Amino acid sequence: MTEPDSRRDETLLAIAKAETIDALEALRVEALGKKGWVSALLKTLGGMTPDERQTEGPKIQGVRAAIADAIAARKAELETAELNARLASETLDLTLPAPAAPKGSVHPVSQVMDELAEIFADLGFAVATGPEIEDDWHNFTALNMAETHPARAMHDTFYFPDHDAMTVPASSSEAVGEKRRMLLRTHTSPVQIRSMVKQGAPIRIIAPGRVYRSDSDATHTPMFHQVEGLVIDRDIHLGHLKWTLETFLKAFFEREDIVLRLRPSYFPFTEPSVEVDVGWKDEKGRRVLGGDGDAPGHGWMELLGSGMVNARVLEFAGLDPSEWQGFAFGVGVDRLAMLKYGMDDLRAFFDGDGRWLDHYGFSAFDQPTLSSGVGARA
């Protein structure tokens, strides 16, 4: 270990003298990278006898830890020095006059939520909200989702540690003393359950808000926005659902040639369940949505999930399914914004890029109204 000790001392000295983050990173790669000399030492352990490995292993790991700790400490020093230099050089003159044009804009997600609230208010819907930190009974069980349902898996849902589980209080009408796991809600459907339990029926609400799922790419983010709708009343049928969605989409996209297609599907909380595809017609009467309406696979885009509320869900909410029926639907707010305003990457919604916000943001005066157009800009 004489040579490794010597190289360790040389490396620690070089780390202490490093003047930039880039120089520090080069030292890290040289020592701890895949082809670094410390990594090469670790690979020699496989060819040693058990006794040699027991002696040399801790020594090599000690060298590795010493270098890693020194790099982390020096990096923190350099970052602090860089921040202090910036704070010393960057100043803000608070006596300067305010800009002629006000800065800032309304985020497209906030704007679309206002548009949705305006449209559904005209249809008699109230806006309901609920907690984003939810328990698994409201998020899954009361929505008829079995214990084995894939959505309950850790790779789909953000759970809190088991010691944060909630015990149902004695004042509750639910299972007193039951332990419930806590999680970040995966949809706004728990708001529907809470609203039915609290208000009973009839009820007509939309539930917009943030939801969380373990997913991330150009069209998915770990946090996104969703709006769900619920109608519970007597003698409700699938025709009421189709008319509501058709009226909503025509108002939202501000065109009368919207056409819908309902396809059978499966959701635990609705029966029957339908996927809703949307398209519109060109001047020749062909369905058009991003392609030739006559070509196979074109002319339709899947947009919503919906269906008639499952009788078991009504029972969980304390309602008699022989007396009350209803429908529910859900759609991603971010996706609606992307479709209406021509955005192609969901991740940009949360980057905070001022250029993106300047381009896609709305003025505070762009208040959606059905009379002037929900998407009108001032």
N, C-alpha and C positions, 0 to 999 in steps of 0.2 A: 504493500500500500504506500510505499515511499513516493513513487512517481505520481499516483493519484492525489496524494496529499499536497505534493508540490504544485500540480496543476490546479488543485482547488484553491490554494493560496494565490496563485497568479490570476485566476479567474475572479476571485473576490476582490483583489486589488483593482483589476480592470473595471469591475462593476462599480466600485466606489469612485472611480475617475470618469465614468461615462457621463457625457455632457448632454446627450440627447436621448429621446425615447427610441429612435431608430438604432443608435449605437447599442443601447441596452438590449433591444430585441435581437440584434446580431449576436451578442454574447450568449443570450438564452438559447438560440438555435445551435450555436457552436457547442454548447455544453449539454443541453437537455433535449434538443431536437431529435428526430428519428435517427439521424446519422451522427448525433453528438457523441462526444467522448464518454460522458457519463452513461448514456444509453448503451454504448458499446460495452462498458464495464458490467452493466446489469445483465447483458446477454451472456457474459462469461459464466454466470452463476449456474447455468444449465449443465456445464461440463465439469463442475466441481463435485467432489464427494460430499455427502451430507455433513460431515464434520467441517470441511472447508467452507461449505455454504453457510453454516451456522456462524462461523467466525467472520467471513468476509462480507456476507450479506448486509448486516447492520452497518458496517463501515461504509460500504458503497451507498446505502440508503442515507447515511448521515451526510455524505458529501453532496448527494442530490438535494437533500433538504436545506443544507446550508446555502447552496447556490440559489435555490428557488426563493428562500426567505430574503436573501440579500438583493435579488432582482426586484422582488415586490416592494421592499423598503426603499430602494433607490428610485423606482418608478414613482412611488408616492411623493418622494422629495421633489423629483423633476416636475411632476404635474402641479404640485403646490407652488413651486417657483414660477412656472409658466402662468398659472392663474394670477399670482400676485403681480407679475409683470403686466398682464393685461389690465388688471384693475387699476394699476398705476398710470397706464397710458391712455385708457379709454375713459372719457369723461362725458357727462351729459349736462348741458347748460339748461337748467330749469327755468331760466329767465327768457328763453326764446319764445316767441309767440306760437300759438297753436297753428297747425297746418290749415291751409284754406279749405281742403277737403278732409272730412273725417276719415280716420284710418279704421281698418277692421271690416269684417263682413259676417253675415250669417252663414253658418256652415250648411252645405246642402242637405245633410241629414236632418238638422233642425228645421230647415225650410220644408222638407218633404213631410215631416211629422205634422207641421202646422197645416199643410195642404190636406193631409189625411183627416185631421181633426175637423177641418172646415167641411169637407165632403160628408163625413159620417154624421156630423152634427145636424146637417140638413136632412139626413135620413133618420134622425131621432135617436142616435147613439150617444151615450155619455162616455167620457174618458175615465178609465179606472187604472189605478197604479197599485203596485205591491212591492214587497222587499226583493232586492236582488240576491241577498243571502237567504236561501230557502232551505226547507227541510225536505227529505226524500219522500215524505208522505204526500205533500202538496205537489211536488215536482213530478213524481212518478206514480205512486200507489193510487192516489185518488183519480188519476187519469187512466186507470186500468192497464198500467204497464207492469207486466209480470217481473218477478225477481230476476228472471233469466234474460230479460230484454237487453239487447246489446247496448242501448243508450245508457244503461246503468253502469257500464264498465268504466274502469279508471281511465282508459285511453280515450274516452269520449267526454268525460265529465270531470270538472274540477271539484274534488271533495276536500273538505276540511279534515284535520286529524280527528281520529275517533274520540279523543278526550274532549272534543268540542261538541259532541252529540247533545241533542236537546231532549229533555224529559218533558212530556206533555203535562201541563199543570192541572191541578184538580179542578180549576174553574172552567176547563175546556169541556166541550160536549163530545170530544173525540176520545180515543183510548187513553185514559188517564194513566200516567206512569210509564207509557211506552217510550223507548229510546229511539230517537230519529237522527240519522246522520245529516249533517249540514253540508251544503254545497252552494256553488254559484249556479243560479237557475239556468237551465239549458233552453228555455223558451218562456214566453210570458203566459202560458196556459195556467200556471198556478194562480194568477190573478183572477182567472175565470172561476176557479174553485172557491177562492176566498170570497169573491163577490157573490156567488150563489149561496154560500153558507151564511153570509152576513145579511144579504138583501132578500133572499128567496126569489120567487118568480111572480110575475113576468120580469124579464130583465133584457136590456139591449145595451151592450157596451163594446168599446174597443179597448185593447190593452197594449199601448205602445211602450217600448223601453229597451234597455240594454240586456243582452243575453250572452252566455259564455259557453263555448265548446272548444275542445282541444283539437284545433284544426287551423292550418295556416298555409295559404298559397295565394295566387293572384285573385281568386274569387272567394276565398274564405279567410277569416281572421279569428283569433281566439275570442275576441269580443266584437259583437256586431249588434245591429238594432232590428227589432221585429215588431210587427203589429199584428195582433190577433183580434178577431171579432167573435162575439157570442150573442145569440138571440135565443131566449127561452120564452115560450108562450104556449097557448093552446092551439092545436091544429096546425102546427108548422110542418112544412114539407120541403122537399128538395127544390121545388120550383121557386120558393121564396129565396133560397140560397142563390140560385142561378141569377135571379133578377137583381138581387142585392149586389153581387159581384160585377155583373154586367154594367149596372148603373154607376158603381164606384169607378170601374176602369175607364168608362167613357168620360167621366168627369175628370179623372186624374190625368189621362193622356190628352184630354181636350179634343176628342174626335169621335164622331158618331158611328164610324164604320168598324168599330171594335166588334170582333166575333169571338165567342168562347167555345171551347170543346171540353166536355167533362169526361174523364177516363176513370174507370173503376180502379181503386187502389186499396191500400190497407193502412189504417192508423189505429192504434189501440183505443183511442178515446172517441172515435167516431164510427158509426155503422148505419148505413153504408158510408164508405169513404170515397172521395173522388179527387183526382189531380185535375187542376184547371189549366188548360193551355189557352193562350191568347194569340190572336192574329188580327190583321185588318186587311181590307180589300183595296186593291188599286182601282184605277178608272175603268179597267176591263172586268172588274168583279172577281179577280183572282186574289186568294189570300196571300199576303206578302208580309214577311217578317225576316229581314236579313237574307233574302234569297228569292229564287223563282218560285212563285206560288204553285206552279204546276209540277215542279220537280219533287221526287219522293223525299220525304223527310224535311221538306221546307214548308214555310207558311205557318208554322205553329211554334210557340215557345212555352215551355212549362213554367208557370209563374207562381201558382198557389197550391197549397194543400187544404182540403176542406172536407166537410161531410156532416151528417146528422149526428148530434151528440149521442154517444153510447148510453144505453139505459143504465149501465153500471155506474157511469160517471155521475149521472143524475142522482142515483141512490147514495153515492159517496157524499154528494153535496146536500143530502137531506131532502131531495125532491122526489115526488111520486111519478115515475115514468109513464104510468097509465093516464095521468092527468096532464103532464107537461112534456113537450117535445121542443127540440131546438136544433140549430145548426151552428157550426163554428168554422173559422177559417184562419189561416195564418200566412204571412208573406214577409220577406225580408225588406226592411225599409231601405237599406243600403242598395239592394239590388234594384228596387224601384227607381232610386235616384240615378243609378248607373244607366238604366234603360232610357229614362226620360231626358237626361241631360248629357248623354253621350260620353260616359266615363268608361275606361276599359281596365282599370286595376283597382281593386277594392283596398289594397294596402295604402294607396295614396290618401284615402280618407283620414288616416290617423297619423300621417307623417308630420303634419304641422308645417308643410312647405308654404311659405307666404305667396309664392308665385302661383301655386295651384289654387290657393284660397282666393287670390285676386281674380283668377280666371273663372272659377266655378262658384265663388261665394255670392251671396245675395245682399242687397242693401237692406238696412233695417226698415226701409219704407216699402219693401216688396211684400206687403201683407197679402196672403192668399184670400181671395174672395170669389164666390161663385159668380158674382155679377161681372167682375172685371177679368176673371180667368185665374185659376188657382196657380198657374205657372207664370203669370204676368210679371215683368220686371219694370221697375220705375225708371 
